Structures are given as structure tokens and as C-alpha cells.
């Protein structure tokens, strides 16, 4: 469950990327605080500048996704197909996301299996059709208003939609080289969590494939320290289309059991 939450949060956080022009590769001016931790190439810094500069332009994001979990032991690969929707934070409402999976591919079989994962800024809801169960997990207290994806603070501490200085402070960021180098139409970034990062305990490396012209995500790969790998592919990406709040939350279906896990007092 933790791995799925992480994978979904990565997918949701990465859509905090904003539509941007091809970033410059020239060095940019940074503050003394940023320079103290800066250890990226001018090319990488240009990409991060482009992401930070334009991130506020995305208000909604939708995409078809393919989510793959590969577990080294017992050498098992599971693929789920579905859709992802994201709504950025506003003055009136926190960031929200929902993933709906409709198909499972496993052991050579392709079966219909519905699952929903919703986050409304307060509660994370899991709805599974196979087990007829709904689970609500409180991840942000009602009196709090925090960015769920903010590095070092939020319950989903993930890299993108972040300030450049925070990214560099939490990750060693490079462009892929050799056979994994950038293709003509994509940037391929490799992020290794620094030792004092919250992700360092469980995550060995995160890789992002971004469209060169728009900086929109095509693929995200997360390698965990137990060697298991989560990969998410994005297709049919749409930004700033109408997404109603009712589309971001699934009511409890009739006949489903219910569990509620609140944060401790």
C-alpha cells in the first residue's frame, strides 16, 4: 500500500509541472543561499528554472496513465491502466488529485478491476471494487493548510512543482548520459535524494522524462532501496480543462465496508 501511495503521489506531484518554453541553458543568477547548495549543470538549472517559472500556469491536469509495480522478490510485475486528474491549490481550496484504475494486467491476464484513490487536501480515500471496501486515511489536519507535496513538510514529499532551491537542496540532479541520454524530443532527469532528504530512507533514485518543448511529463520511474521499481507513463495529457470537485472524490458505494484512520490527537 505504501508503494502505491508513493507512486500515485509522484504521479500527482509531477503534474505540478507547468507549461513552459524550452528552457535556456545559460547560467542564471542565484541567491547566496542557493549557491551554497548548488551542484547542478547549467542545463539542469535551466530546466528547473523553466519548471519553477511556469508552474503556476497549470490549474488542472488530466491524463491516461499506466502504472507498473515491479517487485524483485518474488519477481512479480503488475500493471494497472487508468486515469489521473489533478487540481492545483487555490485561495479557496487545497491541491487535490484522483487516480481511477479500471484494468489490471498480471501473470499474462488482463482483467477488469476498478480502484479509486482520491485526495481532497485532508483525507486520502481508497475504494476497491474487488474487496468492496472504502478506507479513509487522514493525512492533513482540518485546521492545517499545507501543500501536500512540499518537500520536507507535506505528507507526499515529492520532487516537482517545487522551488528550484528546494529541489537542489533535496536532490542531486543530473541529465542522463550514455544510452540513457536525452532524446531529441525529451529531457531525461535523474534525481538522487541527498542523505538528509525525507525520501533518502526508502528511495534510491527517481527519473523523469519530460517533453522538451512543454516540460510535460511522459514517464516517471522510482527505484526503491529494496530494488523494487514503480513506473508511471502519461498519455493524452490535457491541461487547464474543466475538472469539477465532484470528479475528484468517490462517494462510498452502497454495500461497501468502511474504515477510517484519523491522525492521533
PEPE-V130522 format. One record per pair of residues at least 4 apart in sequence whose C-alpha atoms are under 7 Angstrom apart, sorted by the first residue. I is the first residue (numbers start at 1). J is the second residue. Records with the same first field share a line. If there is no record, write none. Layout:
I = J + J
This chain:
1 = 5
2 = 6
3 = 7
4 = 8
5 = 9
6 = 10
7 = 11 + 230
8 = 12
9 = 13 + 156
10 = 14 + 158
11 = 15 + 232
12 = 86 + 97
13 = 149 + 158 + 160 + 161
14 = 160 + 161
15 = 61
16 = 55 + 160 + 161
17 = 51 + 55 + 160 + 161 + 216
18 = 51 + 54 + 55 + 56 + 57 + 58
19 = 54 + 57 + 214 + 215 + 216
20 = 50 + 51 + 54 + 214 + 215
21 = 213 + 214
22 = 212 + 213 + 214
23 = 46 + 47 + 50
24 = 46
25 = 42 + 43 + 46
26 = 42 + 46
27 = 42
30 = 34 + 35
31 = 35
32 = 36
34 = 38 + 165
37 = 168 + 169
38 = 168
40 = 44 + 45 + 173 + 174
41 = 45
42 = 46
43 = 47
44 = 48 + 174 + 175
45 = 49
46 = 50
47 = 51
48 = 52 + 164
49 = 53 + 164
50 = 54
51 = 55
52 = 161 + 162 + 163 + 164
55 = 161
58 = 239 + 240
59 = 87 + 88 + 240
60 = 86 + 87 + 88 + 239 + 240 + 241 + 243
61 = 85 + 86 + 87 + 238 + 239 + 240
62 = 84 + 85 + 86 + 237 + 238 + 239
63 = 83 + 84 + 85 + 234 + 235 + 236 + 237 + 238
64 = 82 + 83 + 84 + 234 + 235 + 236
65 = 81 + 82 + 83 + 84 + 232 + 233 + 234 + 235
66 = 79 + 80 + 81 + 82 + 232 + 233 + 234
67 = 79 + 80 + 81 + 231 + 232 + 233
68 = 78 + 79 + 80 + 230 + 231 + 232
69 = 77 + 78 + 79 + 229 + 230 + 231
70 = 76 + 77 + 78 + 228 + 229 + 230
71 = 75 + 76 + 77 + 228 + 229
72 = 76 + 227 + 228
77 = 106
78 = 105 + 106
79 = 104 + 105 + 106
80 = 101 + 103 + 104 + 105
81 = 101 + 102 + 103 + 104
82 = 100 + 101 + 102 + 103
83 = 99 + 100 + 101
84 = 98 + 99 + 100
85 = 97 + 98 + 99
86 = 96 + 97 + 98
87 = 95 + 96 + 97
88 = 95 + 96
89 = 93 + 94 + 95
90 = 94
94 = 121
95 = 121
96 = 119 + 120 + 121
97 = 118 + 119 + 120 + 248
98 = 117 + 118 + 119 + 248
99 = 116 + 117 + 118
100 = 115 + 116 + 117
101 = 114 + 115 + 116
102 = 112 + 113 + 114 + 115
103 = 110 + 111 + 112 + 113 + 114
104 = 110 + 111 + 112 + 113
105 = 109 + 110 + 111
106 = 110
113 = 129 + 130
114 = 128 + 129
115 = 127 + 128 + 129
116 = 126 + 127 + 128
117 = 125 + 126 + 127
118 = 124 + 125 + 126 + 248 + 249
119 = 123 + 124 + 125
120 = 124
121 = 140
122 = 138 + 139 + 140 + 141 + 142
123 = 136 + 137 + 138 + 139 + 140
124 = 136 + 137 + 138 + 139
125 = 135 + 136 + 137
126 = 134 + 135 + 136
127 = 133 + 134 + 135
128 = 132 + 133 + 134
129 = 133
132 = 256 + 257
133 = 256 + 257 + 258
134 = 252 + 256 + 257 + 258 + 259
135 = 258 + 259 + 260
136 = 259 + 260 + 261
137 = 260 + 261 + 262
138 = 261 + 262 + 263
139 = 155 + 263
140 = 144
146 = 154
147 = 154
148 = 154 + 155 + 156
149 = 154 + 155 + 156 + 157 + 158
150 = 154 + 157 + 158 + 162
151 = 157 + 158
152 = 157 + 198
153 = 157
159 = 167
162 = 166 + 167
163 = 167
164 = 168
165 = 169
166 = 170
167 = 171
168 = 172
170 = 193 + 194 + 197
171 = 191 + 192 + 193 + 194
172 = 191 + 192 + 193 + 194
173 = 189 + 190 + 191 + 192
174 = 189 + 190 + 191
175 = 188 + 189 + 190
176 = 180 + 181 + 182 + 188 + 189 + 190
177 = 181
181 = 188
182 = 186 + 187 + 188
185 = 211 + 212
186 = 209 + 210 + 211 + 212
187 = 209 + 210 + 211 + 212
188 = 208 + 209 + 210
189 = 207 + 208 + 209
190 = 206 + 207 + 208
191 = 205 + 206 + 207
192 = 204 + 205 + 206
193 = 197 + 199 + 200 + 204 + 205
194 = 200
195 = 200
196 = 200
199 = 203
200 = 204
202 = 224 + 225
203 = 223 + 224 + 225
204 = 223 + 224 + 225
205 = 222 + 223
206 = 221 + 222 + 223
207 = 220 + 221 + 222
208 = 219 + 220 + 221
209 = 217 + 218 + 219 + 220
210 = 215 + 216 + 217 + 218
211 = 215 + 216 + 217 + 218
217 = 234
218 = 233 + 234
219 = 232 + 233 + 234
220 = 231 + 232 + 233
221 = 230 + 231 + 232
222 = 229 + 230 + 231
223 = 227 + 228 + 229 + 230
224 = 228 + 229
243 = 247
252 = 256
